[in-house]
Amino acid sequence: MDRVAAPELSDPAATPSITFVDEAARVRAALDGVDAEVVGIDVERADADRYFRRAALVQVGVDGHCVLLDPVRLPRLPELDDLLDDDHLAVLHAVENDLEPLARLEVRPARIADTAIAAAMLGLPTGLSKLLAEVLGVSLTSEKEALQRADWEQRPLPERMAAYAAGDVVHLPALWEQLAARLATTGRTSWYEEELAVTIAGAANDQRDWTRVKGAGRLEPQQRAVLRALWQAREAEARRHDIAPNLLVHDDVLRDLAVDPPRTEAQLVRRSPRRRGLLREHAAPLFAAVRAGLDAPHIPRPDSSRATDEQRATFDALRTRRAAVAEEHGLDAGVLCPSKVLWAAVAGAPRDGVELCALAGLRGWQTGLLAGPLWETYVETRTGDGDRSREDR
């Protein structure tokens, strides 16, 4: 259990000490040094070529000290799971990136705070470096971008990488304290809590889907059936062998195979010139999927009816009003309401502002801010409804 001193940050007093742990027998004693009511947690990953998100390093930090746990040699971390009980608050930044790799180590924090979500609800920068600088006046290393792409599974871990990893976590408790106070002062704690709950729930759900392949909506019905079969076969192979799906067969190649199906396995392999060696090992189930897709029921295209001039004008007006409301509350417009979801509201013929927000899939706090302004704008921009909107008011 080696301690190394981290390079100085902008405030020398904030320089943490670091304990690196790669032996199970030493984990519990190391965590005793960071046993506080509020604990910073972060994960560095090395899984770009893999299907499953996997931790290469787990950081546990409080002001002045960080423990680096080595999942390369510690496939389970029950001691950390024990620490993160109901009496401890685990503070993470962008929690959706870390929950899965932590769960694979059998670590499931009982109570979670997310500084990225809190920052978004306050109209602050959501990138950790900028957020720390603005809220706490802390400057992290200028090598952040390069270190994010570093090999976090290399051992021994270089001191500069250890220092970077510690810097990402030791300030999280203090950052959360400041953000929580601002949320309370501005009356936005409930907004934050709703966003956090939705984010945690979403992190547990697989968001991957064949319809997200670029250009899938423009394919012919039979081609869509082939694409779905190919995508499902690639997904199964990637999951079975823990390979990143796009490394096995890129989405663009899947789409091309659906448009012009190969007649043999060899033809299928040749269609992916950059990864023929890897693809050759998995060609059989993919080629079988092509044949199955050709015989499967066709999949109609999604409704592609063109928007009317009135709908486009309504969409633009709603987007403009949404931006004005966001500016009024000091929020990023995309955080308050992404532009694209407003199309569903325009196409759905809502009867009131709450239904308009529901069609757009907005949450409670967003509906509270937008239902009135968006409905007013919606009514005013519909052809012939301007007079009625004024009478209603």
N, C-alpha and C positions, 0 to 999 in steps of 0.2 A: 504494500500500500504506500505508494510513493507520493510525496508532496512536492509540487513544483510551483515556483512563483510565476505568476502571469506578468506579461509586459504591462507597463503602466498605462492606464486609461487617462482621460483628460484630468481626472481628479485622482491623485496618487493615493488618497485615503481610501478610495473605492477599489483598489487593486485586490482581487481575491486570491486566497490560497486555493490550491487544487489538489484533490486526492483522487488518484486513478486506481480503480479496483477491478481486478480480473480474477479473483479467487473467491468462491462462494463463502468460505469460512470468514472472510473479512468484510462482507457486505454489511452485516448488521452493525458492527462497530463503527464503520464509516458513516452510516446513515444517522447514527446518534449525533454526529457533528452538525447535522442539518435538520434536526428534529425541532421544528417550530410550527406555530399555528398556521402560518402562511409560508408555502414552499414553492419555489419556482421549478418548473419541469420543462425540459425540452428534449427533442430527439434529433439526432443526426442520422441520415439514412444513406445506404449505399445499395439501392435497389432499382436503379434506372433500367436495368436489363431483365428485371424479374417481374413476375405477375403480382406477387404479394408484396405489400409494403413491409419492410423489415428494418429494424433498428440496427445501426452500427455502433451507436453510442447513445447512452441515456445520461442526461445532465440533471442533477438535483442540486439546487442552490438556494442559499440565503445570503443576506448581505455579508460580504467578506469571505465567504467560503463556498466552494463547489465540489461535489462528489461526481466523478465521471465513472459510470458503470459500463462494463465492457460486455455487450451481448454476444460478441464473437465467441467468448468463452463462457458466458453465463446465459444459457438458453431460457432460464426462468429466473424471475426476480421476486420471489414471495415476500422477501423482507421489505421491498419497496411497496408492494401491494398492502402489506400490513401497516406501513407508515402512513399511507394515503387513505386513512379511515375517516369517519365522520367528524373527528376532532381536528382534522387538518384540511386546509384549503389548498388544492393544487392549482397554481397559476400557470397557464400556458399562453402562447401567442399563436393564433390560428390553430385552434384545437383540432380541426378536422384533419390536419396533416399527421397528427401524432397519436390519435386514439387507436387506430388499427395496429401500428407497430408495438405500442404498449400492450395491447390486448394479446398479441402473439407471445409476449413475455409473461402473460398472466397477470398483468398490472391493470387494474381498473379503478381509477380514483373515485372515491365516494362523492367528493365535492370538487367542482371545477369552476374556475374563472378564466375568462379569455380576454386578454388585453387588446387583441385586434378588434373583436366585436365591440368592446367598450369604446375604443377609439372611434370606430365608425359611427356609433350612436352620438358621439360628441363632435363630429365633424373634424376630427384630428387625423393626421397621417396614420395609415394603418401599417406601413412598413416599420419594422421594429427599430431600425437605426434612427430614422427620422423622428419616430415617436419618443424614443428615449432622449434624444437631443432636445426636443421641444418641451417635454414635461419635466425631465429630471436634469437636463443639461449634461447628460453623459454622452461622450463620443466613443463609439466602438472603432475597431480597426478599419482602415481604408481598404483592406484586402478582402472584405466580406464576399464580394462576387466570386473571386477566385477560390476562396475557401469553401464556398457553398458547392462548388463543383469538384472539390478534392475527394480523394479516396479515403473515406472515413473508416474503412476496414483495415487500413494499413497499421501494422504494429512493428516496433513501438510507435505510439502516436506522437508526432512531432510537437514540441512545446508550443509553437505558434498556433497549431490547430487546437491544442488543449486550451490555450488562452482564449481563442475565439469562441470555443464551445462554452466556456465558463462565462464569458461576457454576455452571451445570449440569454443567460438564465439567472445570474445572481441579482440582477436589478429588477426582476419581475415582481417580487413582493412589494417593493417600494412603488413601482409603477402602478400596480393594481390599487394600492392604497390611495394614490392620487386620483386615479380614474374613477374609482368607486365614489370618492367624495364629490367629484364633479357630476357624476350621474345623479347622485342624491340631490345636489344643489339645483340642478336643472330639471329635476322631475323626470328623468329619463331612465331610471333604474328598471321600471317595468318594460320599457322598450328593449333594453339590454337583455333582461331575463327571457323575454319571448324569443329574441334572436338566438340566444345561447341554446335554448331548448330545441329549437328547430335545427340548428347547426349540428348539435350532438346527435339528434335523431337521424339527420341526413347522412352523417358520417358512418352510421351503422348500415345504411342501405346502399346496395350496388347501383350506381348511377349509369353504368355502361349499357348501351343499347345499340342495336344494329342500325336503327334509323338515324343515328348521329354520324354515320359515315357520310362525308361530304359528297353531295350529289345524289344521295339515295332517293330523295324525293322526286328527282327528274327522270329516274329510270322507268322503263316500261314494266307493266305488272309482272311478266314472267321473269324479267331481270331482277326485280325486287325479291322474288321468291328465291332465286339463286343466291343473291347477296345475303339474304337472311340465313339460308342454310350454310353458306360459307362462313359467315360471321360466327354462327353458333359452333361450328366445327373448330374454327380457329380458337375461339374462347375456351372450348373444352381442352384442346391440346395445350394451350398456353397455361391454363390452370393446372393441368395434370403434371406438366414438366417445369412449372414456375418460370415461364419465359414471358417477357413483355410481349403482348399481342402484336404490336406494330413492329417488333423486332422479328417475330416469326413471319408474318406477312403484313405488309403495310396496308392501311385502309385503301390507298389509291390502287394497289394491286388487286385487292378484293373487288373493288368496283369494276376494274377492267376485266377481271375474270367473269363477273356477272354479265357484263355487256357482250363479251365474246368468249363464251365458255370453251375451255380446252377439251380436246378429244381424247387426250392421253395424260397420264401422270407426268411424262417427260415434258409435254407442252406446258403443263401447269408450272413445273419447276423453272422452265426457261423464261416465264413471264415475270420472274422476280430476280433479275440479273445480279443484284447486289448481295443476295442472301441465298444463293442456290444451295450451298452446302447444308445450311440449317433447314431450309425448306424441304430438301430431298428426304430428310429423316421423317418428315411429317406429311409427306405428299399423299399417302394412301387415304387417310380419313378426309382430307380436304377434297381430293378428287371424288370420293364417294359423296361428299356433300354437294358437289356440282351436279352429279347425276340425280341425286335426290331432289335438288332444287328445281331441276328441269321438269321433273315429274310431279312436283307439288302444286297445289292450287295457286293460281296467280294472286298477287297481292296488289290491290288497286292503289293508285297514287293517292296521296293525301289531297284534300280539297284544294285545288289550285286556282279557284276562281279569282279573277283579278279584282283588286279593290276598286271601288268606285271613286270618283273624284270627291264625293261627299265624305266617304270613309277616310280617304287620305287627308282631307282637310281637318276632319275631326281628330284623327291621330296626331297630326302636327300641333293642333291646338291643345290637346291634352298633354302632349309632351312639353310644350312651352309652359303651360300652367304648372305642371309637375315641377319643372325647373325653378319656377318662381317660388313655389312653396318650399322647395329644398333650400333655396338661398335665404328665404325668410328665417328658416330654422338653423341655418349654418351647417347644412348637411350636403354631402355629395348627392347629386341628383340620382345617380345609379344606385346608391344605397337606399334612398327613399323609395324609389320605384324604377326598375330597369325599363328602358324604353320599349323593348320588344313585347313585354307582357301587355302593353296597352292595346295591341292589335286584337287580342282576345276580347277585351272590353268593347272595342269598337264593333267587332263582328257579332257580338252576342246580344245586341239590342237590350241593354239593361233597363230596368224600370225605375231604379233610383241609384243614388250614389253608393250605397252599401253593396248592392248587387253588382254595380260596375267594378268595384274593388274586388269583389269575390271572383268575378270572371277573370280578372287579372292575376288572381292568386295571391293577393296582398294579405299581409298579416294584420292582426288587430291594431297595433300601434300605427302602421301605415294607413290603415283605413280611417283611423281617428283623425289623421292629418289631412287626408286627401279626399274623403268621400264628398264633403261639401264643395270644395273648389272644383274638383273634376266633374261632378255632376252639373254644376252651373255651366261650366265650359262645354260639356257634352250637349246639353240642351240648346245652348246658344248657337252652336255650330251646325246643328241639324237643319236641313233645308226647310224653311217655312216655320221653324219653331222659335225663332227669336222673339216674336210677340208673346207667345205662350209662356216663355221663360220669364219675361218681365211681369206678366200677370201673376205667375205662380209666386213671385217674390213679393 
